[in-house]
Amino acid sequence: MSTIELEKMDLDALKQLRKDVDAAIAGFVERKRQEARAKLEAEAKAMGFSLTELVEGKGKAKSRSQSLPKYRDPQDASNTWTGRGRQPEWFKAAVKRGVAPESMEIG
């Protein structure tokens, strides 16, 4: 590798050198990333999977329990609320009118 005499370079040449070095580093990192991905894909394939399957967790059932409604709007039974998160406007209005939250609970 040749020695670069940085002190003798003007500002434009130094900036161009920095750009060239940054591009070389980015290219190196990308080549290494591709090599790693190829190795991992080969290993996953040897085990009967695709890399995407393992990384994204395909095949796993993602279950999230659905919360059941806990409160029902006394004026419109189609409005319900689980009791989680922000209180809906109908719930706040009913409480403001003097309706007890316990009386809106779904039995």
N, C-alpha and C positions, 0 to 999 in steps of 0.2 A: 504494500500500500504506500502510496506516495505521501510525502509531507506537504501540507498546505501552509503557506506563510500568510496567516491571517492579517498580520500587521501591515502587509504590503497591499492588501486588497482595499478597493474603495467601497463606499457604502452600498452602492447598487450591486456590486459583485458579492458582498457579504449577504445581502438580502436574498439574492438568487441562490446562493449556496444553502442558506437556511431552507428555502423552498424545496430545493433538490433533496436535502437531507430529510425533511419532513415527508416528502413523497416516497423516498426510499424506505423510511421506517414504516409508513402506512402499508406499502407493498409487502414488506417483510411480515408484518403482523397478519395481513390478510392471507398470505401463503401459509403461515403456520396455522391459522384458524381453519383453512380448507384441509390441511393435512390432518388436523385433529378430528375434524368432522368426518373425513373419509375413514379414519381408523375406528371411530366410534360407530359409524354406520356398518362397517364390516363386522365389528364385534357383536352389534345388536342382531345383524342378519344371521350370524353364526348361531345365535341363541334363539332364533325363530321370531324375532321382532323387527319392526322398523324403528329407526331412531326417533321419528316423529311420535310413534306410539308410546315410546318410553318417556320422552320429554313432555309431551302434552297430556299424558295419562289417559290416552284413548283406551276404551275398554272398561275403564272404571266407571261404575255407576256413581254419578254425582247426585246425592240425595240431600235435599234440604227440607226439613220438616215444615209443613205449612201450618202456620198458627191459626187456630180456630178463633172466630169472633167471640169476644167476651161481652161486648155492649151492643145494644140495639137502640136506634133512634125511636123514641116513643111516638113521634109524629109521622115517620116514614120507615116502616119495618125493613125496607131494602137497604137502608144505611146501617152498616155495622162497623165495629172497630175492635181490633184485637187487644187493645190496651197497651200496645207497644208503639213507640214513636210519638210523633206530634199528635196532640188531640185534634180531632176533626172539628170543624166549625159547628156542626150540629150538636156535638157533645158539649162544647164550651157554652153555646147558647142555652142549652137545656139546663146546665148547672147554674148559669146566670139567672135563669127564670126561677130557680129554686128547686129544680128536680134533683133528687139525691142520686149520685152515681150508682149506688147499690140497687136502686129501683130500675136502672136501665140494663143491669146485668142479665145476660141470657142464662136461664136456668139450667 
